[in-house]
Amino acid sequence: MSVDLTPPAPSGTEPFLRFRPPRNPAWVAMYHSVADPSDDPYEITVAPDRLAAQLRWMRRQGLRGVSMRYLLEACAQGREHNLVGLTFDDGYRDFAEQALPLLRLHDCTATLFVLPGRLDGDNAWDPLGPRKPLLGAEGIRYAAECGMEIGSHGLTHVDLTAADDRQLRREISGSRAALRDLTGTEPQGFCYPYGHVDERVVTAVREAGYRYGCAIAPGTLAGTYALPRVHIGQSDTAWRLRLKLRTNRLRGRALDGSAVSG
């Protein structure tokens, strides 16, 4: 697939800040829900105005938020500099209602990891906090039509490292087939629920035909099928984002051509 990798000019007339990021490898931001964060025991919710401020900050630094598919193609060509992978886990309904308009406003794309076994359901796997509705088939198709990449988060959000072989295949291969039927496109990316991953799970994702997998802090498993990500939350104001940008490579959470070849 041929992709135009030329970043668009930042929108608006606001001046850039003095700080310019060094030409370091790209990094991947991990989001979940975009809604009222006041009742958020897991610290996975970002208010819409906070997300808007974070996207503005990225653009002021000359950074562009892109989907994982786009980012990995850029890495393969050595053109990942000043790109940020934007990922949203779980497929909350608020992605279409709150995040999507902001991403489009700031000329960004993102990868949305969804649960085709819980369409129009909620986050029943979270024992604490409010019930958050999930996207249904129509919402997922709408996100895809708006240029967002759709990836799998499994069928039902279970810890795959604790699953037996039958459940592992169903969650990984079954979710890929379900998303292909739903969107008409073969999903390329898989995101490990809870960030839990081991060699057995990585092998299953690769053998199912996915081209990459997203984890959180995969340690020695880091590579194309266990890509590291940086959690972004409500507390991440400009100075915290700047710190994360400068330290992500030291923490082993940056991508370049070599990082995604393993």
Order of alpha helices (4+ residues) and beta strands (2+ residues): beta-beta-beta-alpha-beta-alpha-beta-alpha-beta-alpha-beta-alpha-alpha-beta-alpha-beta-beta-alpha
